[in-house]
Amino acid sequence: MKMSKADIGVAAYMVAAFVMMIVTIPSWLLDILLGCNIAVAFTVLFTAMFSVEVLDMSFYPTMLLFTTIFRIALNISSTKLILTTGNPGNVVATFGSYVGGGDLIVGTIVFVILLVVQFMVINKGSERVAEVTARFTLDAMPGKQMAIDADLNTGAIDDAEAKRRRDKIQEESSFFGSMDGAVKYVKGDATAGLIITAVNVVGGIAMGVLRQNMDFATALNKFVVLTIGDGLVSQIPSLLISLSTGILVTKGSKDADFGSVLLKQLFGIPKALYLTGAILCLLGIVTPLNTIIFLALGLIFILVGRSMQGHMETAGIEQEVSVEEAAAEEIRQPENVNSLLQVDPIELEFGYGIIPLADVNQGGDLLDRVVMIRRQIALELGTVVPIIRLRDNIQLNPNQYIIKIKGIQVSEGEIMFDHYMALKPGDVTEEIAGIETMEPSYHLPAVWITENQRERAESAGYTVVDPPSIIATHLTEIIREYIAELLSRQDVQNLVDNLRESNPSLVEELVPKLLGLGEVQKVLQNLLREGISIRDLLTIFETLADYATTTRDTDILTEYVRQALKRAISGKFFPPNEITSVVTLDPQIEQEIMASVKQTETGAYLNLDPEKTRAILDSVGKEIQKLENMGKNPIVITSPIVRMYFKRLTEDNYRDLIVVSYNEIDSNVELQSVGMVTA
């Protein structure tokens, strides 16, 4: 792998630190490196101040470690020069004489003050803030993830934006977790600086007295001043880095520029500036404080406040003008109709009275139920439900809702807020008084009851459901009914791509060599249209690969797939260890149906006599009624070659009729024929 210039620079920075710990470097080189260290410290400080958000410096913990190691290496190098030659270079000597005032006591006091400020104030505060921020960030992760999922499910954001937000949450968690530990580097650096200073003082005096034949006072003055200079030249960059750490962890993750926001929040209220100026002027007049200074400061604050008020008024006027101009420009421009061309696959629109059920802040859980619906359908039918868009519609009645599929209304319902719907599944011990209504999903008679009647209704044998459950159940049934129509080619492509990861050879054999993506889509839609799960995509594709070499008729291929899925079909329609009551099809009717099948280039269709069709449908209706009176599902058993044509014949009149062929029934299923469809 080729190394970039940045990689070489970082590696050289760290190698230089380790070299300085081992090799004694000349004083002129130490001066250069100390200057670089100060420059890096200021760069880190200003970058932390002006970064827009905290993740702009996501590698800050690593920077903290690198700069700390480099600073310690400089300390070691300067210590060697102080003890061996007494000449650590211009930078150290200047800091000792100029910053310390050339005085032993003054320099010592300044150095101690710097240590106290860094160690007790900035480091301790930064450490605590980093610790608390890391804990709160980790605790807030589940809530942030749920908010992202809710926005994704309502269509407020797309998959790419959801992924970006999740990545950002993960990065923030990793950053603040690292910062919690990285702050310890700064704290340890301050402690190490204090120890190194003490060692330098003792060692310098010893070297001056024992090796350089100085008297104690001369050695003390010379080496303590140099040691203080060394301490100052290392502690000032350390203080800058500590300050940068404090700025970064207290800034949080707000997307804001540090300087502009800070000044706006501090000097953005003219009233506060007026009061401050008045107090300063009063102190200058009434008290013995310097009148000129305090009056000048007071007038400055008053003038700044007046200037800020003028800017705010001007900004307000400009904003009003810009809004009006934007509105006028919008009117003048031709309408952008591209956004109007988008059709949402599934929409749930509701009146304003239902808004509390969808508003998380008001305790509504409709969004969570929508998430569960998508998961339930995925597990049940093996396909991904498109994004369900929820929106309020003031044109609807307050408690009304409508369900749209591809922009067209397909169903509607109405609920009563703060009421419950009581369904009468069978015999009940007593009748409950309430407002009569119709359950929207299955069109069963029901009554609206109050909270006080709920317990009584349940004890009487009623099934009691709350309004969110009514809407969720209705939406689920509509999705099941139209799921075949909602399965797009892109959805099929996604399913194919998922299967390719585990079975690449099968996918390569079938798509597109034997069948196109559209033909696979039609087979899957045929299965979903009759409620057959496509979750076992491996079996479906293997069956298609076996039979696609002999026919590309998607209806016939669907029948082969259904036979391969007979265990799943039997498990869905025929309960185990029970005898299932069914209706069979008269063999004579089967022969007439097959005789009326006409094959064309676009597929097969039935050309059955209308009177015969009406007679068959009437017979089907009677047999279905017989099964429903017994409390059984309407199931008709046919021969394999007739099944799809008989289903097509009856689906417009009896959408809930289950038509199964003998080859789709597992051998351990027990059936009982209670009737026969004749004509």
C-alpha positions in Angstrom: 0.0 0.0 0.0 1.4 3.4 -1.0 1.9 5.8 1.9 0.6 9.4 1.5 2.5 12.5 2.5 0.2 12.9 5.5 1.0 9.4 6.7 4.7 10.1 6.4 4.3 13.4 8.3 2.4 11.8 11.2 4.9 8.9 11.4 7.8 11.4 11.4 6.1 13.4 14.2 5.9 10.3 16.4 9.4 9.1 15.5 10.9 12.5 16.4 9.3 12.2 19.9 10.9 8.9 20.6 14.3 10.0 19.2 14.2 13.1 21.6 13.7 10.7 24.5 16.9 8.8 23.7 19.2 11.2 21.8 20.5 14.5 23.1 19.6 17.2 20.5 21.4 20.6 20.1 19.8 23.7 21.6 19.1 25.3 18.2 17.0 22.2 17.2 15.2 22.3 20.5 14.2 25.9 19.9 12.7 24.9 16.5 10.8 22.0 18.0 9.5 24.1 20.9 8.2 26.7 18.4 6.5 24.0 16.4 4.9 22.7 19.6 3.5 26.1 20.4 2.2 26.5 16.8 0.5 23.1 17.0 -1.1 24.0 20.3 -2.6 27.3 18.9 -3.8 25.5 15.8 -5.6 22.9 17.9 -7.2 25.6 20.0 -8.5 27.7 17.1 -9.7 24.6 15.2 -11.7 23.5 18.3 -13.1 27.0 18.6 -14.3 27.4 15.0 -15.3 23.8 14.1 -19.0 23.7 13.2 -19.8 20.4 15.1 -17.8 18.2 17.4 -17.4 15.4 14.8 -15.3 17.8 12.7 -12.5 16.8 15.1 -13.4 13.1 15.5 -9.7 12.3 15.8 -9.2 14.7 18.6 -8.5 12.0 21.2 -5.7 10.7 19.0 -4.3 14.2 18.5 -4.4 14.6 22.3 -2.2 11.5 22.7 0.3 12.5 20.0 0.7 16.1 21.3 1.1 14.8 24.9 3.9 12.4 23.9 5.7 15.0 21.8 5.5 17.5 24.7 6.9 15.0 27.2 9.7 14.2 24.8 10.6 18.0 24.6 10.6 18.1 28.4 13.1 15.3 28.5 15.3 16.9 25.9 15.3 20.3 27.6 16.0 18.6 30.9 19.1 16.9 29.5 20.4 20.2 28.2 19.7 22.0 31.4 21.6 19.4 33.5 24.5 18.8 31.2 25.3 22.1 29.5 23.2 24.6 31.4 22.2 26.0 27.9 18.7 24.7 26.8 18.4 27.2 24.1 16.9 30.6 23.4 13.2 29.7 23.9 13.6 28.2 27.4 16.0 31.0 28.6 13.6 33.7 27.2 10.6 32.1 29.0 12.5 31.9 32.2 13.8 35.5 32.2 11.2 37.4 30.2 7.9 35.7 31.2 9.2 35.1 34.8 10.5 38.7 34.9 14.0 37.4 35.5 13.1 37.0 39.1 13.2 33.7 40.9 10.2 34.3 43.1 8.0 35.9 40.4 8.8 33.1 38.0 8.0 30.5 40.6 4.6 32.1 41.4 3.6 32.5 37.7 4.5 28.8 37.1 2.5 27.6 40.1 -0.5 29.7 39.1 -0.4 28.2 35.6 -0.3 24.7 37.1 -3.2 25.4 39.5 -5.3 26.9 36.7 -4.6 24.0 34.4 -4.8 21.1 36.9 -7.5 22.2 39.2 -9.8 24.3 36.9 -9.6 23.4 33.2 -8.5 19.7 33.5 -10.9 18.8 36.3 -13.8 20.5 34.6 -13.1 19.0 31.2 -12.7 15.5 32.7 -16.1 15.8 34.4 -17.9 17.2 31.4 -16.4 14.4 29.1 -17.5 11.7 31.6 -21.1 13.0 31.9 -21.4 13.6 28.1 -20.2 10.1 27.3 -22.7 8.6 29.7 -25.6 10.7 28.4 -24.7 10.1 24.8 -24.7 6.3 25.3 -28.0 6.5 27.2 -29.6 8.6 24.4 -28.6 6.2 21.6 -31.8 3.9 21.7 -34.1 7.0 21.7 -32.2 8.5 18.8 -32.4 5.2 16.8 -36.1 5.0 17.4 -36.6 8.6 16.2 -34.7 7.8 13.0 -36.8 4.6 12.5 -40.0 6.6 13.0 -38.9 9.3 10.5 -38.0 6.6 8.0 -41.3 4.8 8.4 -43.3 8.0 7.9 -41.3 8.9 4.8 -39.8 12.0 6.4 -36.3 10.7 5.4 -35.0 8.2 2.9 -32.7 5.2 3.5 -29.6 7.1 2.7 -30.4 9.8 5.2 -31.3 7.3 7.9 -28.0 5.5 7.3 -26.1 8.8 7.6 -27.9 9.7 10.9 -27.2 6.3 12.3 -23.5 6.5 11.4 -23.4 10.0 13.0 -24.9 8.7 16.2 -22.4 5.8 16.3 -19.5 8.3 15.6 -20.7 10.6 18.4 -20.9 7.7 20.8 -17.3 6.5 19.9 -16.0 10.1 20.1 -17.3 10.9 23.6 -16.4 7.5 24.9 -12.8 8.1 23.7 -12.8 11.6 25.1 -13.7 10.3 28.5 -10.4 8.4 28.6 -8.3 10.8 26.5 -8.8 13.7 29.0 -6.7 11.6 31.4 -3.7 12.3 29.1 -3.9 16.0 29.8 -4.3 15.5 33.5 -1.4 13.1 33.6 0.7 15.5 31.5 0.2 18.3 34.0 1.2 16.0 36.8 4.3 14.9 34.9 5.3 18.5 34.3 5.2 19.2 38.0 7.4 16.2 38.8 9.8 17.0 36.0 10.1 20.6 37.3 10.9 19.4 40.8 13.5 17.0 39.5 15.1 19.7 37.4 15.4 22.0 40.3 17.1 19.4 42.6 19.2 18.0 39.8 20.2 21.4 38.5 21.4 22.7 41.9 23.3 19.4 42.4 25.0 19.7 39.0 25.9 23.3 39.5 27.4 22.8 43.0 29.1 19.4 42.5 30.1 19.5 38.8 30.4 23.2 37.8 31.9 24.5 41.2 29.1 27.1 41.7 28.1 28.3 45.1 24.6 27.3 46.2 23.0 30.8 45.6 24.3 31.0 42.0 23.3 27.5 41.2 19.9 28.1 42.7 19.3 31.3 40.7 20.5 29.9 37.4 19.0 26.5 37.3 15.7 27.4 39.0 15.2 30.2 36.4 16.0 27.8 33.5 13.7 25.1 35.1 10.9 27.6 35.4 11.4 28.6 31.7 11.3 25.0 30.7 8.2 24.4 32.7 6.5 27.5 31.2 7.4 26.7 27.7 5.9 23.2 28.1 2.9 24.2 30.3 1.6 27.0 28.1 1.0 24.7 25.1 -0.3 22.1 27.5 -2.7 24.8 28.8 -3.8 25.6 25.3 -4.5 21.9 24.6 -6.4 21.6 27.9 -8.5 24.7 26.9 -9.2 23.1 23.5 -10.4 20.0 25.2 -12.7 22.0 27.4 -14.1 23.9 24.4 -14.7 20.7 22.4 -16.5 18.7 25.2 -18.6 21.7 26.3 -19.6 22.6 22.8 -21.5 19.3 22.5 -22.8 18.2 19.1 -24.6 21.4 18.1 -24.1 22.4 14.5 -23.0 26.0 15.1 -20.0 28.2 14.7 -18.4 28.9 18.0 -17.5 32.5 17.8 -20.6 33.9 16.1 -23.0 32.0 18.4 -21.0 32.9 21.5 -21.0 36.6 20.7 -24.6 36.6 19.7 -25.7 34.9 22.9 -23.5 37.2 25.1 -24.2 40.5 23.4 -27.4 39.7 21.6 -29.9 41.3 24.0 -29.8 45.1 24.0 -31.6 45.4 27.4 -28.9 43.5 29.1 -26.2 45.8 27.6 -28.2 48.9 28.6 -28.5 47.7 32.3 -24.8 46.8 32.4 -23.8 50.2 31.1 -26.1 52.0 33.5 -24.6 50.0 36.5 -21.0 50.8 35.4 -21.8 54.5 35.1 -23.5 54.5 38.5 -20.5 52.8 40.1 -18.2 55.4 38.6 -20.3 58.3 39.9 -21.4 57.1 43.4 -18.4 55.0 44.5 -14.7 56.0 44.9 -13.9 53.8 41.8 -12.1 55.6 38.9 -14.8 57.7 37.4 -13.3 58.1 34.0 -12.7 54.4 33.4 -16.2 53.2 34.6 -18.0 56.0 32.8 -16.2 55.1 29.6 -17.0 51.4 30.0 -20.6 52.2 30.8 -21.0 54.4 27.7 -19.3 51.7 25.5 -21.9 49.1 26.7 -24.8 51.5 26.1 -23.5 52.3 22.6 -23.0 48.7 21.8 -26.5 47.9 23.0 -27.9 50.7 20.8 -26.0 49.4 17.8 -27.2 45.8 18.4 -30.8 47.0 18.6 -30.4 48.9 15.3 -28.9 45.8 13.7 -31.8 43.6 15.0 -34.4 46.1 13.7 -32.7 46.2 10.3 -32.4 42.4 10.2 -36.1 42.1 11.0 -37.1 44.4 8.2 -34.7 42.7 5.7 -36.2 39.3 6.7 -39.8 40.5 6.1 -38.7 41.9 2.7 -36.9 38.7 1.8 -39.9 36.6 2.8 -42.3 38.8 0.7 -39.8 38.8 -2.3 -39.5 35.0 -2.0 -43.3 34.6 -2.0 -43.7 36.9 -4.9 -40.9 35.1 -6.8 -42.6 31.8 -6.1 -45.9 33.2 -7.6 -44.1 34.5 -10.7 -42.2 31.3 -11.3 -43.9 28.4 -13.2 -44.9 25.6 -10.8 -42.4 22.9 -10.3 -44.5 19.8 -10.9 -41.8 17.2 -10.5 -42.6 16.8 -6.8 -46.3 16.3 -7.7 -45.4 13.3 -9.9 -44.3 11.2 -7.0 -46.9 8.7 -5.8 -46.6 7.2 -2.4 -47.2 3.4 -2.5 -49.2 3.4 0.8 -50.7 6.5 2.5 -52.7 6.7 5.7 -54.5 10.1 5.9 -56.5 11.1 9.0 -58.5 13.9 10.4 -57.2 16.2 13.1 -59.0 14.3 15.8 -56.7 11.3 15.2 -53.5 13.3 15.4 -52.9 12.5 19.1 -52.7 8.8 18.2 -49.8 9.5 15.8 -48.1 12.1 17.9 -45.4 10.5 20.1 -45.3 13.6 22.3 -48.9 13.1 23.2 -48.4 9.4 24.0 -49.6 8.1 20.6 -48.1 4.8 19.4 -49.5 4.6 15.9 -45.9 5.1 14.4 -44.7 2.2 16.4 -47.6 0.1 15.2 -46.8 1.0 11.6 -43.2 -0.3 12.2 -44.6 -3.6 13.6 -47.0 -3.9 10.6 -44.0 -3.8 8.2 -42.1 -6.4 10.3 -45.2 -8.6 10.6 -45.9 -8.6 6.8 -42.2 -9.3 6.1 -42.2 -12.3 8.4 -45.6 -13.6 7.2 -45.3 -13.1 3.4 -41.5 -12.7 2.9 -41.7 -9.3 1.2 -40.8 -5.8 2.3 -43.7 -3.4 2.6 -43.0 0.0 1.1 -42.7 3.1 3.3 -46.1 3.9 4.8 -46.7 7.7 4.7 -48.8 9.1 7.5 -50.3 12.6 7.1 -53.1 14.6 8.5 -55.9 15.9 6.2 -58.1 18.8 7.4 -60.6 18.0 4.7 -61.6 14.8 6.4 -63.9 14.5 9.3 -62.0 14.8 12.7 -62.2 11.1 13.4 -62.1 9.8 9.9 -59.2 8.1 8.1 -58.6 6.9 4.6 -56.1 4.4 3.2 -54.6 5.0 -0.3 -52.7 2.6 -2.5 -50.6 4.4 -5.1 -52.5 7.6 -4.6 -56.0 6.0 -5.0 -58.3 5.6 -2.0 -59.1 2.0 -1.4 -60.7 2.0 2.0 -61.8 4.3 4.9 -62.9 4.1 8.4 -64.0 6.2 11.4 -63.2 5.9 15.0 -64.4 7.5 18.2 -61.7 9.0 20.3 -61.7 7.9 24.0 -64.0 5.0 23.1 -63.5 1.3 22.5 -65.0 -1.0 19.8 -66.7 -4.1 21.2 -67.0 -7.0 18.7 -69.5 -9.8 19.3 -67.6 -13.0 18.1 -70.4 -15.4 19.0 -72.8 -16.0 21.8 -72.5 -13.4 24.6 -73.9 -13.6 28.1 -75.5 -10.1 27.9 -76.0 -7.3 25.4 -73.9 -4.1 25.9 -75.5 -0.8 25.1 -73.4 1.5 22.9 -73.3 3.3 19.6 -73.7 0.7 16.8 -71.1 0.7 14.1 -69.3 -1.6 11.6 -65.8 -2.9 12.1 -63.8 -1.6 9.1 -61.4 -4.5 8.4 -63.9 -7.5 8.3 -67.2 -5.5 8.2 -68.5 -7.1 11.3 -71.2 -5.5 13.5 -69.8 -3.8 16.6 -70.6 -1.1 19.2 -68.6 1.8 20.5 -68.4 1.7 24.3 -66.8 3.9 27.0 -63.9 3.1 29.3 -66.3 2.3 32.1 -68.0 -0.4 30.0 -64.9 -2.1 28.9 -64.5 -4.6 31.8 -68.1 -5.5 31.7 -68.1 -6.1 27.9 -65.0 -8.3 28.1 -66.6 -10.4 30.9 -69.7 -10.7 28.7 -67.7 -12.3 25.9 -67.1 -9.3 23.6 -63.7 -8.7 22.0 -62.8 -5.1 22.9 -60.2 -3.2 20.9 -58.8 0.4 21.2 -58.8 2.9 18.3 -55.1 2.5 17.4 -55.6 -1.3 17.1 -58.6 -0.7 14.8 -56.6 1.5 12.5 -53.5 -0.8 12.6 -55.6 -3.9 11.9 -57.4 -2.2 9.0 -54.1 -1.0 7.5 -52.6 -4.5 7.8 -55.6 -6.2 6.0 -55.4 -3.6 3.2 -51.7 -4.2 2.8 -52.3 -8.0 2.6 -54.9 -7.4 0.0 -52.8 -5.2 -2.2 -49.3 -6.6 -1.4 -49.0 -8.3 -4.9 -49.7 -5.0 -6.6 -47.1 -3.2 -4.3 -44.3 -5.7 -5.3 -42.3 -3.7 -7.8 -39.4 -4.9 -10.1 -37.0 -3.1 -7.8 -38.3 -5.0 -4.8 -37.8 -8.3 -6.8 -34.3 -7.1 -7.7 -33.5 -6.6 -4.0 -34.8 -10.1 -3.2 -32.7 -11.5 -6.0 -29.6 -9.7 -4.8 -30.1 -11.0 -1.2 -30.4 -14.6 -2.5 -27.4 -14.2 -4.7 -25.2 -13.7 -1.6 -25.9 -17.2 -0.4 -26.8 -19.0 -3.7 -25.0 -17.2 -6.5 -25.0 -20.2 -8.9 -28.8 -20.6 -8.7 -29.5 -17.0 -9.4 -27.0 -16.9 -12.3 -28.7 -20.0 -13.8 -32.2 -18.5 -13.5 -32.0 -14.7 -14.0 -31.7 -13.6 -16.7 -30.8 -16.7 -18.7 -34.1 -18.6 -18.2 -36.5 -15.9 -16.9 -36.5 -12.2 -17.0 -37.0 -10.1 -13.9 -40.5 -9.2 -14.9 -41.5 -12.9 -15.3 -40.1 -13.7 -11.8 -42.1 -10.7 -10.5 -45.3 -12.1 -12.0 -44.8 -15.5 -10.4 -44.2 -13.9 -7.0 -47.2 -11.6 -7.4 -49.4 -14.6 -8.3 -48.3 -16.3 -5.0 -48.8 -13.1 -2.9 -52.2 -12.5 -4.5 -53.5 -15.7 -2.8 -51.6 -15.1 0.5 -48.8 -17.6 -0.2 -45.5 -16.5 1.5 -42.5 -16.0 -0.8 -40.1 -16.1 2.1 -38.7 -19.5 1.0 -37.2 -17.8 -2.1 -34.6 -20.6 -2.5 -37.3 -23.3 -3.1 -39.2 -20.9 -5.4 -36.1 -20.2 -7.5 -35.1 -23.8 -7.7 -38.5 -24.8 -8.9 -38.5 -22.1 -11.5 -35.1 -23.2 -12.7 -36.3 -26.7 -13.0 -39.4 -25.9 -15.1 -38.4 -22.7 -16.9 -36.6 -24.8 -19.6 -40.0 -26.2 -20.7 -42.3 -23.3 -20.3 -42.2 -19.5 -19.7 -45.9 -19.2 -18.9 -45.9 -17.5 -15.5 -49.3 -19.0 -14.6 -48.1 -22.5 -15.2 -44.8 -21.8 -13.4 -46.8 -20.5 -10.4 -48.7 -23.8 -10.2 -45.4 -25.7 -10.1 -44.0 -23.4 -7.4 -47.2 -23.9 -5.3 -46.8 -27.6 -5.5 -43.2 -27.3 -4.3 -44.5 -25.2 -1.4 -47.1 -27.6 -0.4 -45.9 -27.9 3.2 -46.2 -24.1 3.6 -49.6 -24.1 2.0 -50.9 -27.0 4.1 -49.5 -25.4 7.2 -51.4 -22.1 6.4 -54.8 -23.5 5.4 -55.0 -26.9 7.2 -54.4 -27.0 10.9 -52.4 -30.0 12.1 -54.1 -32.8 14.1 -57.5 -31.6 12.9 -60.0 -32.7 10.2 -60.6 -29.8 7.8 -63.9 -29.4 6.2 -63.7 -28.6 2.5 -65.7 -28.5 -0.7 -64.7 -30.4 -3.9 -65.3 -29.6 -7.5 -67.4 -31.8 -9.7 -65.2 -33.7 -12.2 -67.7 -32.9 -15.0 -67.2 -29.1 -14.2 -63.5 -29.6 -14.3 -63.7 -31.1 -17.8 -65.9 -28.3 -19.0 -63.5 -25.7 -17.6 -60.5 -27.3 -19.3 -62.4 -27.6 -22.6 -63.2 -23.9 -22.5 -59.5 -22.8 -22.0 -58.2 -20.9 -25.0 -54.5 -20.4 -25.4 -53.1 -17.2 -27.0 -49.7 -15.6 -27.3 -50.4 -13.4 -24.3 -51.6 -16.3 -22.1 -54.7 -18.5 -21.5 -58.2 -17.4 -20.8 -61.6 -19.0 -20.1 -64.3 -19.0 -22.8 -67.1 -20.5 -20.7 -70.8 -20.1 -21.5 -72.2 -17.2 -19.4 -75.1 -19.3 -18.1 -72.8 -22.1 -17.1 -70.5 -19.6 -15.4 -73.5 -18.2 -13.4 -74.6 -21.7 -12.4 -71.1 -22.5 -11.2 -70.8 -19.3 -9.2 -74.2 -19.8 -7.6 -73.2 -23.3 -6.6 -69.9 -22.0 -5.1 -71.9 -19.4 -3.1 -74.1 -22.1 -1.6 -71.2 -24.3 -0.6 -69.3 -21.3 0.9 -72.4 -20.4 2.9 -72.5 -24.0 4.1 -68.9 -23.8 5.3 -69.3 -20.4 7.0 -72.4 -21.7 8.8 -70.1 -24.4 10.3 -67.6 -21.7 11.3 -65.0 -23.0 8.7 -62.9 -21.3 6.1 -64.2 -21.5 2.5 -61.8 -24.0 0.8 -62.4 -25.7 -2.5 -60.2 -28.6 -3.6 -59.6 -29.1 -7.3 -57.3 -31.1 -9.6 -53.9 -29.4 -10.4 -54.6 -28.5 -14.0 -57.9 -26.8 -13.1 -57.0 -24.9 -10.0 -55.7 -21.6 -11.5 -58.6 -21.4 -14.0 -61.2 -22.0 -11.3 -59.6 -19.4 -9.1 -59.6 -16.9 -11.9 -63.3 -17.7 -12.6 -64.3 -17.1 -9.0 -62.0 -14.4 -7.6 -64.1 -11.4 -8.7 -67.1 -12.7 -6.8 -65.5 -14.5 -3.9 -62.2 -12.8 -3.0 -61.7 -14.8 0.2 -62.3 -18.2 -1.4 -59.3 -20.5 -1.0 -58.7 -22.8 -4.0 -56.1 -25.5 -3.5 -55.2 -28.5 -5.7 -54.6 -32.0 -4.5 -50.9 -31.7 -5.3 -50.6 -28.8 -2.8 -51.8 -30.8 0.2 -49.3 -32.5 2.5 -49.9 -36.3 3.0 -50.6 -36.0 6.7 -53.5 -33.5 6.2 -56.9 -35.0 7.0 -59.8 -33.6 4.9 -63.6 -34.0 5.1 -65.7 -33.2 2.1 -69.0 -31.5 3.1 -70.2 -30.6 -0.4 -69.4 -30.4 -4.1 -69.6 -27.5 -6.6 -71.9 -28.5 -9.5 -73.8 -26.8 -12.2 
